[in-house]
Amino acid sequence: MKTEAKFLLGLGLFFGVMCAVYWNWSLENAGGVMMFAGMLLCFLPGSYYYWWSRRMKPRAEDNPNATQAEGAGVVGTFPGSSIFPFVLGMAAFFVVLALVFGIWLLVPGVGLAFWALIGGTSEGRRGGTH
């Protein structure tokens, strides 16, 4: 986690410096705000990874002198297939359609979002089909 944290924090620092230079040089607001948002979007996961890297034991990836054998073994578990990410995407689709065509499309969008939230949460707690 330490490598990922350093990468994201460094990228956030780069965006922060570029944001300050761009903001003062171009005197244009939209690009400066987008660079500021990019800086925050790098600092958020970077600080989270840094916080966790200080609380967990070092991985083989974090050791510059690690051998290939130290990184061998079980990688981890991966989530099974699920319908609920698709259902959540359809809910977002209906919410956007409600902004364009009419507020009545918000009803199926909110219903689908609720179904995806309940189904995804319960499936995550009891495990998937595999």
mmCIF file of the C-alpha atoms, coordinates in Angstrom:
data_MODEL
# 
_entry.id   MODEL 
# 
loop_
_atom_site.group_PDB 
_atom_site.id 
_atom_site.type_symbol 
_atom_site.label_atom_id 
_atom_site.label_alt_id 
_atom_site.label_comp_id 
_atom_site.label_asym_id 
_atom_site.label_entity_id 
_atom_site.label_seq_id 
_atom_site.pdbx_PDB_ins_code 
_atom_site.Cartn_x 
_atom_site.Cartn_y 
_atom_site.Cartn_z 
_atom_site.occupancy 
_atom_site.B_iso_or_equiv 
_atom_site.pdbx_formal_charge 
_atom_site.auth_seq_id 
_atom_site.auth_comp_id 
_atom_site.auth_asym_id 
_atom_site.auth_atom_id 
_atom_site.pdbx_PDB_model_num 
ATOM 1   C CA . MET A 1 1   ? 0.000   0.000   0.000   1.00 0.00 ? 1   MET A CA 1 
ATOM 2   C CA . LYS A 1 2   ? 2.907   2.325   0.583   1.00 0.00 ? 2   LYS A CA 1 
ATOM 3   C CA . THR A 1 3   ? 3.855   2.394   -3.107  1.00 0.00 ? 3   THR A CA 1 
ATOM 4   C CA . GLU A 1 4   ? 0.326   3.248   -4.199  1.00 0.00 ? 4   GLU A CA 1 
ATOM 5   C CA . ALA A 1 5   ? 0.067   5.914   -1.498  1.00 0.00 ? 5   ALA A CA 1 
ATOM 6   C CA . LYS A 1 6   ? 3.326   7.555   -2.563  1.00 0.00 ? 6   LYS A CA 1 
ATOM 7   C CA . PHE A 1 7   ? 2.254   7.512   -6.207  1.00 0.00 ? 7   PHE A CA 1 
ATOM 8   C CA . LEU A 1 8   ? -1.153  9.087   -5.572  1.00 0.00 ? 8   LEU A CA 1 
ATOM 9   C CA . LEU A 1 9   ? 0.150   11.654  -3.098  1.00 0.00 ? 9   LEU A CA 1 
ATOM 10  C CA . GLY A 1 10  ? 2.909   12.615  -5.540  1.00 0.00 ? 10  GLY A CA 1 
ATOM 11  C CA . LEU A 1 11  ? 0.375   12.944  -8.344  1.00 0.00 ? 11  LEU A CA 1 
ATOM 12  C CA . GLY A 1 12  ? -1.818  15.091  -6.097  1.00 0.00 ? 12  GLY A CA 1 
ATOM 13  C CA . LEU A 1 13  ? 1.169   17.289  -5.290  1.00 0.00 ? 13  LEU A CA 1 
ATOM 14  C CA . PHE A 1 14  ? 1.910   17.622  -9.012  1.00 0.00 ? 14  PHE A CA 1 
ATOM 15  C CA . PHE A 1 15  ? -1.683  18.652  -9.731  1.00 0.00 ? 15  PHE A CA 1 
ATOM 16  C CA . GLY A 1 16  ? -1.545  21.115  -6.824  1.00 0.00 ? 16  GLY A CA 1 
ATOM 17  C CA . VAL A 1 17  ? 1.602   22.808  -8.125  1.00 0.00 ? 17  VAL A CA 1 
ATOM 18  C CA . MET A 1 18  ? 0.264   22.855  -11.679 1.00 0.00 ? 18  MET A CA 1 
ATOM 19  C CA . CYS A 1 19  ? -3.033  24.259  -10.404 1.00 0.00 ? 19  CYS A CA 1 
ATOM 20  C CA . ALA A 1 20  ? -1.246  27.138  -8.667  1.00 0.00 ? 20  ALA A CA 1 
ATOM 21  C CA . VAL A 1 21  ? 0.855   27.883  -11.751 1.00 0.00 ? 21  VAL A CA 1 
ATOM 22  C CA . TYR A 1 22  ? -2.096  27.628  -14.132 1.00 0.00 ? 22  TYR A CA 1 
ATOM 23  C CA . TRP A 1 23  ? -4.417  29.681  -11.932 1.00 0.00 ? 23  TRP A CA 1 
ATOM 24  C CA . ASN A 1 24  ? -1.922  32.546  -11.621 1.00 0.00 ? 24  ASN A CA 1 
ATOM 25  C CA . TRP A 1 25  ? -0.662  32.442  -15.184 1.00 0.00 ? 25  TRP A CA 1 
ATOM 26  C CA . SER A 1 26  ? -3.815  31.984  -17.232 1.00 0.00 ? 26  SER A CA 1 
ATOM 27  C CA . LEU A 1 27  ? -6.303  33.864  -15.032 1.00 0.00 ? 27  LEU A CA 1 
ATOM 28  C CA . GLU A 1 28  ? -8.931  31.383  -16.232 1.00 0.00 ? 28  GLU A CA 1 
ATOM 29  C CA . ASN A 1 29  ? -11.249 29.806  -13.676 1.00 0.00 ? 29  ASN A CA 1 
ATOM 30  C CA . ALA A 1 30  ? -12.531 26.549  -15.182 1.00 0.00 ? 30  ALA A CA 1 
ATOM 31  C CA . GLY A 1 31  ? -9.166  24.876  -15.767 1.00 0.00 ? 31  GLY A CA 1 
ATOM 32  C CA . GLY A 1 32  ? -7.892  25.877  -12.335 1.00 0.00 ? 32  GLY A CA 1 
ATOM 33  C CA . VAL A 1 33  ? -10.964 24.454  -10.640 1.00 0.00 ? 33  VAL A CA 1 
ATOM 34  C CA . MET A 1 34  ? -10.636 21.202  -12.600 1.00 0.00 ? 34  MET A CA 1 
ATOM 35  C CA . MET A 1 35  ? -6.966  20.878  -11.631 1.00 0.00 ? 35  MET A CA 1 
ATOM 36  C CA . PHE A 1 36  ? -7.903  21.568  -8.025  1.00 0.00 ? 36  PHE A CA 1 
ATOM 37  C CA . ALA A 1 37  ? -10.521 18.813  -8.229  1.00 0.00 ? 37  ALA A CA 1 
ATOM 38  C CA . GLY A 1 38  ? -7.918  16.494  -9.775  1.00 0.00 ? 38  GLY A CA 1 
ATOM 39  C CA . MET A 1 39  ? -5.592  17.275  -6.889  1.00 0.00 ? 39  MET A CA 1 
ATOM 40  C CA . LEU A 1 40  ? -8.307  16.403  -4.376  1.00 0.00 ? 40  LEU A CA 1 
ATOM 41  C CA . LEU A 1 41  ? -9.186  13.231  -6.288  1.00 0.00 ? 41  LEU A CA 1 
ATOM 42  C CA . CYS A 1 42  ? -5.558  12.105  -5.948  1.00 0.00 ? 42  CYS A CA 1 
ATOM 43  C CA . PHE A 1 43  ? -5.157  13.135  -2.309  1.00 0.00 ? 43  PHE A CA 1 
ATOM 44  C CA . LEU A 1 44  ? -8.319  11.347  -1.150  1.00 0.00 ? 44  LEU A CA 1 
ATOM 45  C CA . PRO A 1 45  ? -7.345  7.748   -2.027  1.00 0.00 ? 45  PRO A CA 1 
ATOM 46  C CA . GLY A 1 46  ? -3.652  8.521   -1.513  1.00 0.00 ? 46  GLY A CA 1 
ATOM 47  C CA . SER A 1 47  ? -4.191  9.590   2.085   1.00 0.00 ? 47  SER A CA 1 
ATOM 48  C CA . TYR A 1 48  ? -6.469  6.596   2.669   1.00 0.00 ? 48  TYR A CA 1 
ATOM 49  C CA . TYR A 1 49  ? -3.821  4.207   1.327   1.00 0.00 ? 49  TYR A CA 1 
ATOM 50  C CA . TYR A 1 50  ? -1.144  5.945   3.382   1.00 0.00 ? 50  TYR A CA 1 
ATOM 51  C CA . TRP A 1 51  ? -3.295  5.638   6.509   1.00 0.00 ? 51  TRP A CA 1 
ATOM 52  C CA . TRP A 1 52  ? -3.765  1.904   5.931   1.00 0.00 ? 52  TRP A CA 1 
ATOM 53  C CA . SER A 1 53  ? -0.125  1.297   4.978   1.00 0.00 ? 53  SER A CA 1 
ATOM 54  C CA . ARG A 1 54  ? 0.954   2.499   8.401   1.00 0.00 ? 54  ARG A CA 1 
ATOM 55  C CA . ARG A 1 55  ? -1.419  0.053   10.120  1.00 0.00 ? 55  ARG A CA 1 
ATOM 56  C CA . MET A 1 56  ? -0.745  -3.149  8.192   1.00 0.00 ? 56  MET A CA 1 
ATOM 57  C CA . LYS A 1 57  ? 2.336   -5.303  7.891   1.00 0.00 ? 57  LYS A CA 1 
ATOM 58  C CA . PRO A 1 58  ? 4.530   -4.585  4.847   1.00 0.00 ? 58  PRO A CA 1 
ATOM 59  C CA . ARG A 1 59  ? 3.741   -6.534  1.699   1.00 0.00 ? 59  ARG A CA 1 
ATOM 60  C CA . ALA A 1 60  ? 6.331   -8.030  -0.605  1.00 0.00 ? 60  ALA A CA 1 
ATOM 61  C CA . GLU A 1 61  ? 5.562   -5.232  -3.084  1.00 0.00 ? 61  GLU A CA 1 
ATOM 62  C CA . ASP A 1 62  ? 6.636   -2.643  -0.508  1.00 0.00 ? 62  ASP A CA 1 
ATOM 63  C CA . ASN A 1 63  ? 10.092  -4.198  -0.006  1.00 0.00 ? 63  ASN A CA 1 
ATOM 64  C CA . PRO A 1 64  ? 12.577  -3.074  -2.688  1.00 0.00 ? 64  PRO A CA 1 
ATOM 65  C CA . ASN A 1 65  ? 14.801  -6.098  -1.937  1.00 0.00 ? 65  ASN A CA 1 
ATOM 66  C CA . ALA A 1 66  ? 12.006  -8.694  -2.093  1.00 0.00 ? 66  ALA A CA 1 
ATOM 67  C CA . THR A 1 67  ? 12.397  -11.823 -4.140  1.00 0.00 ? 67  THR A CA 1 
ATOM 68  C CA . GLN A 1 68  ? 9.802   -13.285 -6.458  1.00 0.00 ? 68  GLN A CA 1 
ATOM 69  C CA . ALA A 1 69  ? 9.183   -16.187 -4.074  1.00 0.00 ? 69  ALA A CA 1 
ATOM 70  C CA . GLU A 1 70  ? 8.110   -13.795 -1.306  1.00 0.00 ? 70  GLU A CA 1 
ATOM 71  C CA . GLY A 1 71  ? 5.254   -12.527 -3.472  1.00 0.00 ? 71  GLY A CA 1 
ATOM 72  C CA . ALA A 1 72  ? 3.982   -15.993 -4.382  1.00 0.00 ? 72  ALA A CA 1 
ATOM 73  C CA . GLY A 1 73  ? 0.884   -17.484 -2.843  1.00 0.00 ? 73  GLY A CA 1 
ATOM 74  C CA . VAL A 1 74  ? -2.782  -16.696 -2.619  1.00 0.00 ? 74  VAL A CA 1 
ATOM 75  C CA . VAL A 1 75  ? -3.580  -13.317 -4.129  1.00 0.00 ? 75  VAL A CA 1 
ATOM 76  C CA . GLY A 1 76  ? -6.900  -12.865 -2.391  1.00 0.00 ? 76  GLY A CA 1 
ATOM 77  C CA . THR A 1 77  ? -10.556 -13.269 -3.041  1.00 0.00 ? 77  THR A CA 1 
ATOM 78  C CA . PHE A 1 78  ? -12.563 -11.673 -5.779  1.00 0.00 ? 78  PHE A CA 1 
ATOM 79  C CA . PRO A 1 79  ? -16.288 -10.932 -5.743  1.00 0.00 ? 79  PRO A CA 1 
ATOM 80  C CA . GLY A 1 80  ? -18.603 -13.250 -7.609  1.00 0.00 ? 80  GLY A CA 1 
ATOM 81  C CA . SER A 1 81  ? -20.824 -12.198 -10.454 1.00 0.00 ? 81  SER A CA 1 
ATOM 82  C CA . SER A 1 82  ? -23.818 -10.092 -9.531  1.00 0.00 ? 82  SER A CA 1 
ATOM 83  C CA . ILE A 1 83  ? -26.718 -8.360  -11.251 1.00 0.00 ? 83  ILE A CA 1 
ATOM 84  C CA . PHE A 1 84  ? -26.760 -5.435  -8.828  1.00 0.00 ? 84  PHE A CA 1 
ATOM 85  C CA . PRO A 1 85  ? -24.082 -3.231  -10.465 1.00 0.00 ? 85  PRO A CA 1 
ATOM 86  C CA . PHE A 1 86  ? -26.187 -3.360  -13.643 1.00 0.00 ? 86  PHE A CA 1 
ATOM 87  C CA . VAL A 1 87  ? -29.329 -2.533  -11.646 1.00 0.00 ? 87  VAL A CA 1 
ATOM 88  C CA . LEU A 1 88  ? -27.576 0.447   -10.070 1.00 0.00 ? 88  LEU A CA 1 
ATOM 89  C CA . GLY A 1 89  ? -26.443 1.622   -13.501 1.00 0.00 ? 89  GLY A CA 1 
ATOM 90  C CA . MET A 1 90  ? -30.022 1.400   -14.776 1.00 0.00 ? 90  MET A CA 1 
ATOM 91  C CA . ALA A 1 91  ? -31.158 3.391   -11.744 1.00 0.00 ? 91  ALA A CA 1 
ATOM 92  C CA . ALA A 1 92  ? -28.670 6.138   -12.583 1.00 0.00 ? 92  ALA A CA 1 
ATOM 93  C CA . PHE A 1 93  ? -29.875 6.018   -16.196 1.00 0.00 ? 93  PHE A CA 1 
ATOM 94  C CA . PHE A 1 94  ? -33.483 6.563   -15.106 1.00 0.00 ? 94  PHE A CA 1 
ATOM 95  C CA . VAL A 1 95  ? -32.482 9.418   -12.801 1.00 0.00 ? 95  VAL A CA 1 
ATOM 96  C CA . VAL A 1 96  ? -30.713 11.170  -15.687 1.00 0.00 ? 96  VAL A CA 1 
ATOM 97  C CA . LEU A 1 97  ? -33.729 10.521  -17.919 1.00 0.00 ? 97  LEU A CA 1 
ATOM 98  C CA . ALA A 1 98  ? -35.879 12.152  -15.237 1.00 0.00 ? 98  ALA A CA 1 
ATOM 99  C CA . LEU A 1 99  ? -33.799 15.312  -15.571 1.00 0.00 ? 99  LEU A CA 1 
ATOM 100 C CA . VAL A 1 100 ? -34.391 15.340  -19.334 1.00 0.00 ? 100 VAL A CA 1 
ATOM 101 C CA . PHE A 1 101 ? -37.886 13.974  -19.944 1.00 0.00 ? 101 PHE A CA 1 
ATOM 102 C CA . GLY A 1 102 ? -39.834 14.381  -16.741 1.00 0.00 ? 102 GLY A CA 1 
ATOM 103 C CA . ILE A 1 103 ? -39.824 13.919  -13.020 1.00 0.00 ? 103 ILE A CA 1 
ATOM 104 C CA . TRP A 1 104 ? -42.045 10.826  -13.252 1.00 0.00 ? 104 TRP A CA 1 
ATOM 105 C CA . LEU A 1 105 ? -39.013 8.780   -14.393 1.00 0.00 ? 105 LEU A CA 1 
ATOM 106 C CA . LEU A 1 106 ? -37.522 9.385   -10.967 1.00 0.00 ? 106 LEU A CA 1 
ATOM 107 C CA . VAL A 1 107 ? -39.904 6.783   -9.485  1.00 0.00 ? 107 VAL A CA 1 
ATOM 108 C CA . PRO A 1 108 ? -38.402 3.745   -11.286 1.00 0.00 ? 108 PRO A CA 1 
ATOM 109 C CA . GLY A 1 109 ? -34.919 5.198   -10.832 1.00 0.00 ? 109 GLY A CA 1 
ATOM 110 C CA . VAL A 1 110 ? -35.257 5.477   -7.067  1.00 0.00 ? 110 VAL A CA 1 
ATOM 111 C CA . GLY A 1 111 ? -36.924 2.061   -6.927  1.00 0.00 ? 111 GLY A CA 1 
ATOM 112 C CA . LEU A 1 112 ? -34.094 0.432   -8.848  1.00 0.00 ? 112 LEU A CA 1 
ATOM 113 C CA . ALA A 1 113 ? -31.493 2.223   -6.713  1.00 0.00 ? 113 ALA A CA 1 
ATOM 114 C CA . PHE A 1 114 ? -33.203 0.973   -3.556  1.00 0.00 ? 114 PHE A CA 1 
ATOM 115 C CA . TRP A 1 115 ? -33.318 -2.577  -4.955  1.00 0.00 ? 115 TRP A CA 1 
ATOM 116 C CA . ALA A 1 116 ? -29.617 -2.417  -5.897  1.00 0.00 ? 116 ALA A CA 1 
ATOM 117 C CA . LEU A 1 117 ? -28.698 -1.081  -2.466  1.00 0.00 ? 117 LEU A CA 1 
ATOM 118 C CA . ILE A 1 118 ? -30.630 -3.745  -0.571  1.00 0.00 ? 118 ILE A CA 1 
ATOM 119 C CA . GLY A 1 119 ? -29.662 -6.591  -2.919  1.00 0.00 ? 119 GLY A CA 1 
ATOM 120 C CA . GLY A 1 120 ? -25.982 -5.674  -3.132  1.00 0.00 ? 120 GLY A CA 1 
ATOM 121 C CA . THR A 1 121 ? -25.714 -5.252  0.629   1.00 0.00 ? 121 THR A CA 1 
ATOM 122 C CA . SER A 1 122 ? -27.425 -8.538  1.439   1.00 0.00 ? 122 SER A CA 1 
ATOM 123 C CA . GLU A 1 123 ? -25.453 -10.407 -1.231  1.00 0.00 ? 123 GLU A CA 1 
ATOM 124 C CA . GLY A 1 124 ? -22.219 -8.957  0.099   1.00 0.00 ? 124 GLY A CA 1 
ATOM 125 C CA . ARG A 1 125 ? -23.008 -10.077 3.625   1.00 0.00 ? 125 ARG A CA 1 
ATOM 126 C CA . ARG A 1 126 ? -24.048 -13.640 2.818   1.00 0.00 ? 126 ARG A CA 1 
ATOM 127 C CA . GLY A 1 127 ? -21.725 -14.159 -0.112  1.00 0.00 ? 127 GLY A CA 1 
ATOM 128 C CA . GLY A 1 128 ? -22.497 -14.571 -3.779  1.00 0.00 ? 128 GLY A CA 1 
ATOM 129 C CA . THR A 1 129 ? -23.581 -17.620 -5.683  1.00 0.00 ? 129 THR A CA 1 
ATOM 130 C CA . HIS A 1 130 ? -19.999 -18.884 -6.095  1.00 0.00 ? 130 HIS A CA 1 
# 
